[in-house]
Structures are given as structure tokens and as C-alpha cells.
């Protein structure tokens, strides 16, 4: 999991740069990175990312979308 974290970080950074901070793919990237942090034993990095992603998902995808739930 530790080796995956930098790849997810790079992917999220590129998505944000190309698509903007509220694009659906960016939100999914935030969730993916948070899961990678969690798997790597870094909940202190996962939790803030999830706390930022959830309101974006609600606003962009709606409250009943699978990524929001």
C-alpha cells in the first residue's frame, strides 16, 4: 500500500490540474487516495481527505450517488 500512495497522489494532482477541483473524477480520485492512505496505515491523512470529498460528492453527484454514500 505504501508504494501505491505516491501514484494516487500524482493521479489526483493531475486530475485536479486538468479537470478542476470539483470534477467527478477528482472526487473519485480523492476517495481512492484516502483508501490508499488508510491501507498504508495513515488515517491522519485519509480522514481530512474524506472530509473534503464528501461535501463535494454531495454537491456534484447528489446525496444518493454511490460515491457519495
N, C-alpha and C positions, 0 to 999 in steps of 0.2 A: 504494500500500500504506500509506503514511503516514496517509492520510485514513481508512482503514478501521480502524486500530488503536484510536482512541477509541471507535468504535462497538462493536467486540468487547469492549473493556474495560467499557463500560457494560452490555452484554448479560450478560457474566459476573457482574458485580456484582449485577445484578437477579436473575439465576437463583439465585445463592447466597443472596440475601436471601429469596426466595420458596420455594425448594425445599430448601435446606440444602446444606451443603458437600460431601456425598458422593453427591448425586443424579446419575444417569447423564447428564442434560442439562448439569449443571455440568461434569462430566468432559469431555464433548464441547466445551463452551464453552472449557475450558482448552486443549484441543488447537487449537481454531480461533484463539484469541488467540495461542498460541505460533507457529502458522503465519503469522499476520499480522505478528508481531514479526520472524520470520525473513525474510519477504518485504520488510519495511521496513529490512532490514539491521541488526537489533538482536538478534543471537544472545545477547548477555548477558542479555536479558530472556526470550528464548524457552527457553533451556536450563533455568533453575530452574523454570519453569512446567511443562515436560515432566517434569522430575524429580519434581515433586509429583503430576502427573497419573497417571503410570504405576502407582505403587502403589495409588492409588485405583481405577483401572480394573481392576487385577488382583483386588482385594478385592471390588469391587462387581459387575463384569461377568464375571470369570473370566479365566483366562490365555489362552483360545483365542478370545475375542471379538475381532472386527475392530478395535475401538477400542483394545484392549489391545495387539494385535500391531503 
